[in-house]
Amino acid sequence: MQSIRRVLAAAAALPIALGLPACSTQHATYAADGRKAYVITCEGYLSSYSTCLVKAGRACGGRGYDTLRGGEDDRSLLIACKAP
């Protein structure tokens, strides 16, 4: 009986554990004008658009960045770092 409860608890917790983490990815690329750019996506229940903005700020540091594509609705951005 104890082992059945453990299996059921693990089965119930798995979808929650997979869906809750804040998942953000960042891939380096180049913008059409030749500047270094990043594709940043922020998914998951604990992630928000502000997570993408923080990740963008870290990617370019004090130089800042321009948002080339994306927005709050799709929680993904294409940003290009400003020239130093």
C-alpha positions, 0 to 999 in steps of 0.5 A: 500500500505504501509503495502504491502511494509513492508511485501515485504521488510521484506520478502526480508531481511529475507534470507539476515539476516539469511545468513550473520551472522558469525556463529561459533560453538564449541563443547568439546570432547576428542582426541584419545590420551586423550587430551581435544579437540574441534570441531570448525565450522565456517559458514556464509558469514561473517565468514572465516577460520581465524574465526575458528583459533581465536576461536581455540586460545581462546579455548586453551588459552596460551597453544596453540593447535594442529590441528588434522583435518580440513582446510580452504576448509571446514571451520571446525577444530578438535583441541586438546589443548597442555599440560600445 
